[in-house]
Each structure stands twice: as C-alpha cells, then as structure tokens.
Amino acid sequence: MKTLLNRILKDEQGGEILEYALIAGLIVVAAIAIVGAVGTKVSGRWTSLNASM
C-alpha cells in the first residue's frame, strides 16, 4: 500500500491533466459570460429592429 501511494504521489501526469481541465473550465466560464453579456445586447437590437418594421 505504501509503494502504491508513493507511486501515485510521484506521478506528474495527473497534474498536467488537472491543469488542462482547469484551463478548459476557465475558458468555458469566460465564453458563457461573454455570450450572456453580448446576447442581451443582440436581443435588444433585434427587438428594436422588429419594432421599427
């Protein structure tokens, strides 16, 4: 059991996967925030355009 724990702690590949997952998560959160902010403006423009027709 002790050797398994030591092997897991020395394995650096899991850390890289975790870093990539965190970066991907941050990109997704930023994209959702940008789409949410821009989406309301676009919706307002379409509503204004539709009302003017």
DRENPA-3360 file (N, C-alpha, C; in nm, 2 decimals, always signed):
BEGIN
1 = MKTLLNRI = +0.08/-0.12/+0.00/+0.00/+0.00/+0.00/+0.09/+0.13/+0.00 ~ +0.19/+0.12/+0.07/+0.28/+0.24/+0.08/+0.35/+0.26/-0.05 ~ +0.39/+0.16/-0.12/+0.45/+0.18/-0.25/+0.35/+0.23/-0.36 ~ +0.23/+0.19/-0.35/+0.12/+0.24/-0.44/+0.10/+0.39/-0.41 ~ +0.10/+0.43/-0.29/+0.08/+0.57/-0.25/+0.20/+0.66/-0.30 ~ +0.32/+0.61/-0.28/+0.44/+0.68/-0.33/+0.44/+0.69/-0.48 ~ +0.40/+0.59/-0.55/+0.39/+0.59/-0.69/+0.29/+0.70/-0.74 ~ +0.18/+0.70/-0.68/+0.07/+0.80/-0.71/+0.12/+0.94/-0.69;
9 = LKDEQGGE = +0.19/+0.96/-0.58/+0.23/+1.10/-0.54/+0.34/+1.14/-0.64 ~ +0.43/+1.05/-0.69/+0.53/+1.09/-0.78/+0.49/+1.10/-0.92 ~ +0.37/+1.06/-0.95/+0.32/+1.06/-1.09/+0.28/+1.21/-1.12 ~ +0.35/+1.27/-1.22/+0.32/+1.40/-1.26/+0.22/+1.42/-1.37 ~ +0.19/+1.31/-1.44/+0.09/+1.32/-1.55/-0.05/+1.36/-1.50 ~ -0.09/+1.31/-1.39/-0.22/+1.35/-1.34/-0.23/+1.50/-1.31 ~ -0.12/+1.56/-1.27/-0.12/+1.71/-1.25/-0.14/+1.79/-1.38 ~ -0.08/+1.74/-1.49/-0.10/+1.80/-1.62/-0.24/+1.80/-1.66;
17 = ILEYALIA = -0.30/+1.68/-1.64/-0.44/+1.66/-1.69/-0.53/+1.76/-1.60 ~ -0.50/+1.77/-1.48/-0.58/+1.86/-1.39/-0.56/+2.01/-1.44 ~ -0.44/+2.04/-1.47/-0.42/+2.18/-1.52/-0.49/+2.21/-1.65 ~ -0.49/+2.11/-1.74/-0.57/+2.13/-1.87/-0.72/+2.14/-1.84 ~ -0.76/+2.06/-1.75/-0.91/+2.06/-1.72/-0.94/+2.20/-1.65 ~ -0.86/+2.25/-1.57/-0.89/+2.38/-1.51/-0.89/+2.49/-1.61 ~ -0.79/+2.49/-1.70/-0.79/+2.59/-1.81/-0.91/+2.58/-1.90 ~ -0.95/+2.46/-1.94/-1.07/+2.44/-2.02/-1.19/+2.49/-1.95;
25 = GLIVVAAI = -1.20/+2.47/-1.82/-1.31/+2.52/-1.74/-1.32/+2.67/-1.74 ~ -1.20/+2.73/-1.72/-1.20/+2.88/-1.72/-1.24/+2.93/-1.86 ~ -1.20/+2.87/-1.96/-1.24/+2.91/-2.10/-1.39/+2.90/-2.12 ~ -1.45/+2.79/-2.07/-1.59/+2.77/-2.08/-1.66/+2.88/-2.00 ~ -1.62/+2.91/-1.88/-1.69/+3.01/-1.79/-1.68/+3.15/-1.86 ~ -1.56/+3.18/-1.91/-1.54/+3.31/-1.98/-1.63/+3.32/-2.11 ~ -1.64/+3.21/-2.18/-1.73/+3.21/-2.30/-1.87/+3.23/-2.26 ~ -1.92/+3.16/-2.16/-2.06/+3.18/-2.11/-2.08/+3.32/-2.07;
33 = AIVGAVGT = -1.99/+3.38/-2.00/-2.01/+3.52/-1.95/-2.01/+3.61/-2.07 ~ -1.93/+3.59/-2.17/-1.93/+3.68/-2.29/-2.06/+3.66/-2.37 ~ -2.10/+3.54/-2.39/-2.22/+3.52/-2.47/-2.34/+3.58/-2.39 ~ -2.34/+3.56/-2.26/-2.45/+3.62/-2.18/-2.46/+3.77/-2.20 ~ -2.34/+3.84/-2.19/-2.34/+3.98/-2.20/-2.37/+4.03/-2.34 ~ -2.32/+3.97/-2.44/-2.34/+4.01/-2.58/-2.48/+3.97/-2.62 ~ -2.53/+3.86/-2.57/-2.66/+3.81/-2.61/-2.77/+3.90/-2.57 ~ -2.77/+3.97/-2.46/-2.87/+4.06/-2.42/-2.87/+4.19/-2.51;
41 = KVSGRWTS = -2.75/+4.23/-2.55/-2.74/+4.34/-2.65/-2.80/+4.31/-2.78 ~ -2.76/+4.19/-2.83/-2.81/+4.14/-2.96/-2.96/+4.13/-2.96 ~ -3.01/+4.07/-2.85/-3.16/+4.06/-2.83/-3.23/+4.19/-2.83 ~ -3.17/+4.29/-2.77/-3.23/+4.43/-2.77/-3.23/+4.49/-2.91 ~ -3.12/+4.47/-2.98/-3.12/+4.52/-3.12/-3.22/+4.45/-3.21 ~ -3.24/+4.32/-3.20/-3.34/+4.25/-3.28/-3.48/+4.30/-3.24 ~ -3.50/+4.32/-3.11/-3.63/+4.37/-3.07/-3.66/+4.51/-3.12 ~ -3.56/+4.60/-3.12/-3.57/+4.73/-3.17/-3.59/+4.73/-3.32;
49 = LNASM = -3.52/+4.64/-3.39/-3.54/+4.63/-3.54/-3.67/+4.58/-3.57 ~ -3.72/+4.48/-3.50/-3.85/+4.42/-3.52/-3.96/+4.52/-3.50 ~ -3.95/+4.61/-3.40/-4.05/+4.71/-3.36/-4.05/+4.82/-3.47 ~ -3.94/+4.85/-3.53/-3.94/+4.96/-3.63/-3.99/+4.91/-3.76 ~ -4.01/+4.78/-3.79/-4.06/+4.74/-3.92/-4.21/+4.75/-3.92;
% end
